[in-house]
Amino acid sequence: MIAKTEDRELYRQVTTRRELLRSGAAGIGSLALHSMLAPDALAEQVKSGGLHFAPKAKRIIFLFMNGAPSQQDLFDYKPAVDKYHGQELFKTFDTEAGEWSDEGFVEKTQRLTGMTSGQKSFPIARSKWKFQQHGESRAWISELLPHTAKIADDLCFVKSMNTEAINHDPGVTFFQTGHQQPGRPSMGAWMSYGLGSANENLPTFCVLISNGTGRPGSQPVYSKLWSSGFLPSVHQGVQFRGGDTPVLYLNSQSGETVDARRRMIGRIEMLNQLQLDTFGDPEIATRIAQYEMAFRMQMSVPEATEINQEPKHILDAYGPECQTPGKFAANCLLARRLAERGVRFIQLYHRGWDQHGGLLAALPKQCSDVDQPQAALIRDLKDRGMLDDTLVIWGGEFGRTTYSQGKAGDAANGRDHHPRCFTYWMAGGGVKPGMTYGETDVVGYNVVKDPVHVHDFQATVMHLMGIDHEKLTFKYQGRRFRLTDVHGRVVKEILA
């Protein structure tokens, strides 16, 4: 009988497998909740772990030109294209001799899209618009971007960008997540995860979308592009929309007081905390943090989005559309206001750059959408002393072909997708101003000097933010993932 009593006591002291897993999971969940409610503390832990070094930039404004702008018509000036307009771009291959022809400029060994691969002719197509060199840097910029031309000495042009993706969806996904297939965390989510928040009343990662006038409705933008992937969902981007309700489901119900909303959130938090203590699911911690953030955003978002409170000279600088919610100009000004308030990663998407045809009419409209506001954004940040620690990025998912899609005519009226070379520009945030890096061949079809791959670009951006791209990882399904996968080098030549 005594032995049986001792056995019962011993059994009570034994932790079952279920209890062990539950208690362990609860510990993980509590850590997750702490990191979400005190993200700066998490960031300090990351730094103390040796993953971070002194950053050049504190925040990023990424002006993503969705649809792929034509670098030949905007930045990558090639006099030879004017000279050889209408001539065949590709060499022909003599199967009997096993040699490429002397005629032509490029061996046709690269993948083409289905939209032009069946063309019988691939004529070199010049740009309709004139180029001039601007500023002390003597940067070549098209007449389509007169305002941008005035800030040439603040910009660092990278003319040797390249990617593997040749279609829009994988191309944009690759730039934003480091992988052509969806499901990975976006760049902004990685920044949120690695650096934490600088303002507890606003999201760390915000997304703004505008529609271009050149080709309205083309190339949709999906929420997967600002997804947190397998990271805790607290790191996903929050979309700010045009109109009276910038963030959906944020406003209180009619007649509901602030105190009543606070009490309701407090009681929901108690219930969620019970679930978190029981099951330890980090997503429950995310839900608690999101309720708290939403409550604080009820006050912070209306204040941040009051663009009409800006002085007249600022509104005039950004242009007449800056007071129309959802326009690119309004989003540029809102991006500056969010940056001022500590948002770390602000992603703008401007749609409408996919000009397979109708380029002569559409491209001027697209440039008119963005030219004045993006130049005003750079000047505004500079005047406020913010450009030194704000990295502004401009570019799309790939470039456009030197050859014409269809007949060449007097000038290119359509250009196909081209992943082999395209142009990005960056400003502030630790990059060298007034610099052009990389070079394409005589007809602007291949990179011939200093190539910069998408993963190199991502590694460099993370470096400027104080992150070692090889060390910021997240273990998922048995593997440690990172934004740059197993690739990427920091392009130190463009660092100030």
C-alpha positions in Angstrom: 0.0 0.0 0.0 2.8 2.4 0.8 4.5 1.6 -2.4 1.3 2.4 -4.3 1.1 5.8 -2.5 4.7 6.5 -3.4 4.0 5.6 -7.0 1.1 8.0 -7.1 3.3 10.9 -5.7 6.0 10.1 -8.2 3.5 10.1 -11.0 2.2 13.6 -9.9 5.8 14.9 -10.2 6.3 13.6 -13.7 5.7 16.0 -16.6 3.8 14.4 -19.5 4.8 14.9 -23.1 1.7 17.0 -23.7 2.4 19.2 -20.7 6.0 19.6 -21.8 5.0 20.7 -25.3 2.3 23.0 -24.0 4.6 24.7 -21.5 7.4 25.0 -24.0 5.0 26.4 -26.6 3.7 28.9 -24.1 7.2 30.1 -23.5 7.7 30.6 -27.2 4.4 32.5 -27.5 5.3 34.7 -24.6 8.6 35.6 -26.2 6.8 36.3 -29.4 4.4 38.6 -27.7 7.2 40.5 -25.9 9.0 41.0 -29.2 5.8 42.4 -30.8 4.8 44.7 -28.0 8.4 45.8 -27.4 10.0 45.6 -30.9 12.9 47.9 -30.1 13.9 45.4 -27.4 14.0 42.7 -30.0 16.1 44.9 -32.3 18.6 45.5 -29.5 18.8 41.7 -28.9 19.5 41.2 -32.6 22.2 43.9 -32.6 23.8 42.4 -29.4 23.9 39.1 -31.2 26.3 40.5 -33.8 23.8 40.6 -36.7 23.9 44.4 -37.1 26.5 47.2 -37.5 26.2 50.9 -37.8 23.5 51.7 -40.4 23.8 54.5 -43.0 20.0 54.6 -43.4 17.2 54.5 -40.8 14.3 54.1 -43.3 13.5 53.3 -46.9 11.1 54.7 -49.4 10.9 52.4 -52.4 9.3 53.9 -55.4 8.5 50.7 -57.4 7.5 51.4 -61.0 5.2 48.4 -61.6 5.2 47.1 -65.2 8.9 47.9 -66.0 9.8 51.4 -67.3 11.9 51.6 -70.5 15.4 52.5 -69.6 16.3 53.2 -73.3 13.8 56.1 -73.3 14.6 57.4 -69.8 18.2 56.9 -68.6 20.4 54.6 -70.7 21.3 56.8 -73.6 22.9 55.0 -76.6 23.9 57.1 -79.6 24.5 53.9 -81.6 20.8 53.1 -81.3 20.0 56.3 -83.2 22.6 55.5 -85.8 21.5 51.9 -86.4 17.7 52.4 -86.1 15.9 49.9 -88.1 18.8 47.5 -88.5 18.6 43.9 -87.3 19.7 43.5 -83.7 20.5 39.8 -83.7 23.2 38.0 -85.5 22.1 34.9 -87.5 23.7 31.5 -86.9 25.0 29.4 -89.8 24.4 25.8 -88.8 26.7 24.4 -91.5 29.6 26.6 -90.7 28.8 26.7 -87.0 29.4 30.4 -86.9 27.5 33.6 -86.1 27.1 36.2 -88.9 29.1 39.4 -88.9 25.9 41.4 -89.5 23.9 42.2 -86.3 25.0 43.1 -82.8 24.0 40.4 -80.4 24.0 36.6 -80.6 20.4 35.4 -80.2 21.0 33.0 -77.4 18.8 34.5 -74.7 15.2 33.7 -73.8 12.6 36.0 -75.3 8.9 36.2 -74.2 6.2 34.6 -76.2 5.0 38.1 -77.2 8.0 38.7 -79.5 9.8 35.3 -79.9 7.8 34.7 -83.1 8.8 38.0 -84.8 10.6 37.5 -88.0 12.5 40.8 -87.6 14.0 42.4 -84.5 14.8 45.9 -85.6 16.8 48.2 -83.3 14.5 51.0 -82.3 15.6 54.5 -81.2 13.8 56.6 -78.7 11.6 59.5 -79.8 12.8 61.7 -77.0 16.0 63.7 -76.7 18.6 63.1 -74.0 20.9 65.6 -72.3 23.5 65.5 -69.6 22.6 67.2 -66.3 24.4 68.6 -63.3 28.0 68.3 -62.4 27.7 64.5 -62.6 26.7 64.8 -66.3 24.1 62.1 -66.0 22.1 61.3 -69.1 18.4 61.9 -68.6 15.5 62.0 -71.0 13.5 65.2 -71.7 10.5 63.3 -70.3 11.9 63.8 -66.8 12.8 67.5 -66.5 12.2 67.7 -62.8 14.2 64.6 -62.1 17.0 66.0 -64.2 17.3 68.9 -61.8 18.2 66.6 -58.9 20.7 64.5 -61.0 23.6 65.3 -58.6 21.6 63.7 -55.7 21.1 60.5 -57.6 23.1 57.3 -57.9 22.3 55.5 -61.2 22.8 51.8 -61.5 22.6 50.9 -65.2 23.6 47.3 -64.9 20.7 45.8 -63.0 19.8 42.3 -64.1 17.4 39.5 -63.2 16.3 36.0 -64.2 12.6 36.8 -64.3 11.1 37.6 -67.7 7.4 38.0 -66.8 5.8 40.5 -64.5 4.5 38.4 -61.6 7.7 36.4 -60.9 9.7 39.6 -61.7 8.0 41.7 -59.1 7.9 38.9 -56.6 11.6 38.3 -57.0 12.4 41.9 -56.3 10.2 42.1 -53.3 10.8 38.7 -51.7 14.1 37.4 -53.2 12.3 34.4 -54.8 10.2 34.2 -58.0 7.6 31.9 -56.3 5.2 33.5 -53.8 5.3 32.6 -50.1 8.5 34.2 -48.9 8.6 37.3 -46.6 8.8 40.6 -48.4 11.7 43.0 -48.0 9.7 45.3 -45.8 8.8 42.3 -43.6 12.4 41.3 -43.2 13.3 44.9 -42.2 10.5 44.9 -39.6 11.6 41.5 -38.3 15.3 42.6 -38.1 15.1 46.2 -36.9 11.8 46.5 -35.0 9.7 49.7 -34.9 10.7 53.3 -34.4 7.1 54.4 -33.7 4.8 52.2 -31.6 1.7 54.1 -33.0 2.3 53.3 -36.7 3.2 50.1 -38.6 6.8 49.5 -39.3 6.0 48.6 -43.0 3.4 50.6 -45.0 2.3 50.2 -48.6 0.8 52.8 -50.9 -0.5 52.1 -54.5 -1.3 54.5 -57.3 -2.6 53.9 -60.9 -0.7 55.4 -63.8 -2.4 57.4 -66.5 -0.3 55.9 -69.3 -2.0 52.5 -69.2 -4.7 52.5 -66.5 -5.5 49.2 -65.0 -2.5 47.3 -66.2 -0.5 44.9 -64.2 -2.3 44.4 -60.9 -0.5 44.6 -57.5 -1.2 41.7 -55.1 -1.1 41.7 -51.3 1.4 38.8 -51.4 4.0 41.4 -52.3 3.9 42.8 -48.8 3.3 39.5 -47.1 5.3 38.4 -44.0 5.4 34.9 -45.5 6.6 32.5 -42.8 7.6 35.3 -40.4 5.1 36.3 -37.7 2.3 38.1 -39.4 2.8 41.2 -37.3 5.6 42.0 -39.8 3.4 42.1 -42.9 2.8 45.5 -44.6 -0.2 47.6 -43.9 -1.8 49.1 -47.0 -2.8 52.8 -46.9 -5.6 53.4 -49.4 -6.8 56.5 -51.2 -10.1 57.9 -50.1 -11.7 58.7 -46.7 -10.6 55.4 -45.1 -6.8 55.0 -45.5 -6.8 51.8 -43.4 -9.7 49.4 -43.6 -11.5 48.2 -40.4 -9.8 50.9 -38.2 -12.6 53.2 -37.4 -14.9 52.7 -34.4 -18.6 52.0 -34.9 -21.0 54.9 -34.9 -21.7 56.0 -31.3 -18.8 54.0 -29.8 -16.6 56.0 -27.5 -12.8 55.7 -27.1 -13.2 54.4 -23.6 -15.7 51.7 -24.7 -13.3 50.6 -27.5 -10.4 50.5 -25.0 -12.5 48.3 -22.6 -13.5 46.0 -25.4 -9.9 45.5 -26.6 -8.8 44.9 -23.1 -11.3 42.1 -22.6 -10.4 40.6 -26.0 -6.8 40.7 -25.0 -7.5 38.9 -21.7 -9.2 36.1 -23.7 -6.4 35.9 -26.2 -3.8 35.9 -23.4 -5.5 32.9 -21.9 -5.3 31.1 -25.2 -1.6 32.2 -25.6 -0.8 30.8 -22.1 -2.5 27.6 -22.9 -1.3 26.9 -26.5 1.6 29.2 -27.0 0.8 29.9 -30.6 2.9 32.9 -31.8 0.0 34.0 -34.1 -2.1 34.6 -31.0 0.6 37.0 -29.8 0.4 38.6 -33.2 -3.4 39.1 -32.8 -2.9 40.7 -29.4 -0.3 43.1 -30.8 -2.5 43.9 -33.8 -5.4 44.9 -31.7 -3.2 47.2 -29.7 -1.7 48.7 -32.8 -5.1 49.2 -34.4 -6.3 51.1 -31.3 -3.3 53.4 -31.4 -3.6 53.9 -35.1 -7.1 55.3 -34.7 -5.4 58.4 -33.5 -2.1 58.3 -35.4 -3.3 57.5 -38.9 -5.7 60.5 -39.3 -2.9 62.8 -38.1 -0.3 61.3 -40.4 -2.6 61.4 -43.5 -3.7 65.1 -43.0 -1.8 66.3 -46.1 -3.8 69.5 -46.3 -2.0 70.6 -43.2 1.2 71.0 -45.2 2.3 74.6 -46.1 1.4 75.9 -49.5 5.0 75.8 -50.8 5.3 72.1 -50.0 1.9 71.3 -51.8 3.0 73.4 -54.8 6.3 71.5 -54.9 4.7 68.1 -55.1 2.2 69.3 -57.8 -1.5 69.7 -58.1 -2.3 66.0 -57.6 -0.7 65.8 -54.1 -4.1 66.6 -52.5 -5.9 63.9 -54.3 -5.7 60.7 -52.2 -4.3 57.7 -54.1 -2.4 59.7 -56.7 1.4 59.2 -56.9 2.1 62.7 -55.8 -0.1 62.3 -52.7 1.6 59.0 -51.9 5.0 60.7 -52.2 4.0 63.4 -49.7 2.4 60.8 -47.4 5.6 58.7 -47.6 7.6 61.7 -46.4 5.1 62.2 -43.5 5.3 58.5 -42.6 9.1 58.6 -42.7 9.1 61.6 -40.4 7.0 59.6 -37.9 9.4 56.6 -37.8 8.0 54.2 -40.3 11.0 52.1 -41.4 9.9 50.8 -44.8 7.5 52.7 -47.1 6.6 50.9 -50.3 5.0 52.8 -53.2 3.7 51.0 -56.3 2.9 53.0 -59.4 1.2 50.9 -62.0 1.0 51.4 -65.8 4.6 51.0 -67.1 4.0 47.9 -69.3 4.2 49.4 -72.8 4.3 46.6 -75.3 2.5 49.0 -77.7 1.3 52.6 -77.5 4.6 53.6 -75.9 4.7 57.0 -77.7 1.4 58.1 -76.1 1.7 56.2 -72.8 5.2 56.9 -71.6 4.9 60.7 -71.4 1.8 60.3 -69.3 3.6 57.9 -66.9 6.5 60.2 -66.6 4.2 63.1 -66.0 2.7 61.2 -63.1 5.9 60.7 -61.3 8.5 63.3 -62.4 7.6 66.3 -60.3 6.5 64.5 -57.1 9.6 62.2 -56.9 11.9 65.2 -57.4 10.0 67.1 -54.8 10.3 64.2 -52.4 14.1 64.2 -52.7 14.3 67.9 -52.2 11.9 67.8 -49.3 13.8 65.2 -47.5 17.1 67.1 -48.2 15.6 70.4 -46.9 14.5 68.6 -43.7 17.9 67.0 -43.1 16.4 63.6 -43.6 17.9 62.5 -47.0 21.2 61.5 -45.3 19.5 58.7 -43.4 16.6 58.0 -45.8 17.3 55.6 -48.7 15.0 56.4 -51.7 14.9 53.7 -54.4 13.4 54.0 -57.9 12.9 51.2 -60.5 10.8 48.3 -61.8 10.9 44.5 -62.1 13.1 44.4 -65.3 13.8 46.5 -68.3 12.7 46.9 -71.9 14.2 45.6 -75.2 16.4 47.6 -77.5 14.4 46.0 -80.4 10.9 47.1 -81.3 7.9 45.0 -80.5 6.4 45.1 -84.0 7.8 47.4 -86.7 10.3 50.0 -85.8 8.7 53.0 -87.5 10.2 56.4 -86.9 10.8 55.5 -83.2 9.9 52.6 -80.8 6.2 52.5 -80.1 6.5 49.2 -78.1 9.2 47.3 -76.3 9.1 43.8 -74.8 10.3 42.6 -71.4 14.1 42.5 -71.0 15.7 41.0 -67.8 19.3 41.3 -69.0 19.9 45.0 -68.2 17.9 47.9 -66.8 18.4 51.0 -64.7 17.7 51.8 -61.1 18.4 55.0 -59.2 18.9 55.6 -55.5 19.3 58.7 -53.4 20.4 59.4 -49.8 20.8 56.8 -47.1 24.5 56.2 -47.6 24.8 55.9 -51.4 27.2 58.1 -53.4 25.3 61.0 -55.0 26.0 62.1 -58.6 27.3 58.7 -59.6 26.6 56.3 -62.5 27.6 52.7 -61.9 27.6 49.8 -64.4 27.4 49.9 -68.2 25.6 48.2 -71.0 26.8 47.4 -74.5 26.8 49.8 -77.5 23.1 49.0 -78.2 22.0 48.7 -74.6 21.1 45.0 -74.7 23.6 43.3 -72.3 25.6 44.4 -69.3 29.3 44.7 -70.1 30.6 46.3 -66.9 29.8 45.9 -63.1 26.7 43.8 -63.2 24.3 44.1 -60.2 21.9 41.2 -59.7 18.6 41.5 -57.8 20.2 39.7 -54.8 23.2 42.1 -54.9 20.7 45.0 -54.8 18.9 43.4 -51.8 22.2 42.7 -50.0 23.3 46.3 -50.5 20.0 47.8 -49.3 20.2 45.6 -46.2 23.8 46.7 -45.6 22.8 50.3 -45.7 20.2 49.6 -43.1 22.8 48.0 -40.9 21.9 44.4 -41.6 24.3 41.6 -42.7 22.2 39.9 -45.3 23.9 36.5 -44.6 23.1 36.6 -40.9 19.5 37.8 -40.7 17.8 34.4 -41.0 14.6 32.7 -40.0 14.3 29.0 -39.5 11.3 27.5 -41.2 10.6 23.8 -42.0 14.1 22.8 -41.0 16.0 25.4 -43.1 17.3 28.8 -42.3 15.9 31.3 -44.9 17.1 34.8 -45.7 16.0 37.5 -48.2 19.0 36.9 -50.5 18.6 33.1 -50.3 22.2 31.8 -50.8 23.3 34.6 -53.1 24.1 38.3 -53.1 27.1 40.6 -52.6 27.2 44.1 -51.2 28.0 46.6 -54.0 30.5 48.6 -52.0 31.5 50.8 -54.9 28.2 52.8 -54.6 28.5 53.3 -50.8 29.3 56.8 -49.6 
